[in-house]
Amino acid sequence: MGLSLVNSISAQKLIDEVVATVGDDAILRSDIEYQYEQSKIEGINYNGDIKCHIFEQLLVQKLLLNQAKIDSVDVKNNEVASQVDARMNYFIQQVGGQDKLEEYFGKPLSQIKRDQMETVRTQMITQRMQGQITGDVKVTPADIRQQYSKMSEDSLPLVPALYELQQIVVYPEIEQKEIDRIKTRLRDFQKQVADGRDFATLAVLYSEDPGSATRGGDLGWYSKSGFVPEFSAVAFNLQEKGKVSKIVETEFGYHIIQLIERRGDRINCRHILLKPKVSAESRKKATQFLDTLSTLINNGKMSFDDAAKRFSMDKDTRFNGGIMINPYDGTQRFQLSQIPADIAKSIQNLKEGEFSKPFAMMDDRRGKETFRLVRLRKRHEPHRANLNDDYDMLKSVIEEQKRKQIFDDWVTKKQRELYVNITPAWQGCDFQYKGWGK
């Protein structure tokens, strides 16, 4: 069955129906449609018939749930609630507001969250169960060498050019008059709210947090660990609904916070964020400071590592000599596509050991302007993976292959043990696992 047939089925406004039975559990056509709608919000692309793919995922999910019951695998309610809150916040950001999300699903947010509770609980249980099935996978150096020896040249992963980088980051100084200006504005907002003005309206009009301003500053539900410490310390001390906090300084700027609701160890709050502006004089001073460091390093008075440890303001890299860590895999190596554009441009003509001239760059996570020196520590040329240079990559590839094989074998075995019946309209899907309903 092709995508067009499944789409024609979903397009018809028919009464819901059972499309498959796995053991004692049923899969409804509405289950597939609901997952399909979520995949569109999340921007998931799939080569092939996505509804058939979702259907098979649900079939596998039922196998895992059956095993989870046998093995007493479960998750706690607070774990599920935290995941649902995070997912709702993400969905609201993706579609551009709570009202648009409600319109998209055709139901109020409270109902969407109730639906999500069971969906998320199921996903967490199945993930935990799958982790138990494949969790004991370990490969020894001998296993890796043996598997590597069996791989043909063409089957070895192709490793693109990789870069090891160091950086020195300087935040331009914010002048006191600018800090005073920001605080005066926030105090005025506090007074307006006290006089009866709606906090959410002020947030829409004035907050400089692009992620929450359109929602009236609403940040969604979080526990203490969901915020930076300075913000958490103040937000979680608010006891009264509607109460507005004192002014809070964080790495993102200056905030005032209003408590919306509290449930146990989680709160829902909104905020107004204002970011101090950097003056031309402060930018000039930051550039001059990095120019001075460049001269000291080039004259051998100080190493780049020492300069980073002593003067870099980036708390994530300063203590290891400015060495940048790839957030995608936790290693010190970056593919060119993984390097922020401004940094990639700054290193394109550098040789190993050389460093850039000072340049300005936005810290997207903090929303702040920075000035940097970036050093090309090492460049690894494109090559087929080998044991000497790419041991960790090969280890990960071989472990993943082994996990996949263990799980595939488990699914095949479980298919034979459980009763599975698929309605004729869905039997034509091109399934990954061929044993459904046999």
PyMOL commands that set and color helices and strands:
alter all, ss='L'
color gray80, all
select helices_A, chain A and resi 3-11+29-41+50-71+77-95+98-105+109-134+141-150+153-155+176-194+199-206+213-215+224-226+229-235+280-298+304-311+318-320+336-338+341-347+391-417+424-426
alter helices_A, ss='H'
color red, helices_A
select strands_A, chain A and resi 18-22+25-28+158-159+162-170+218-223+248-250+253-263+266-274+334-335+359-363+368-380+383-384+420-422
alter strands_A, ss='S'
color yellow, strands_A
deselect
rebuild
show_as cartoon
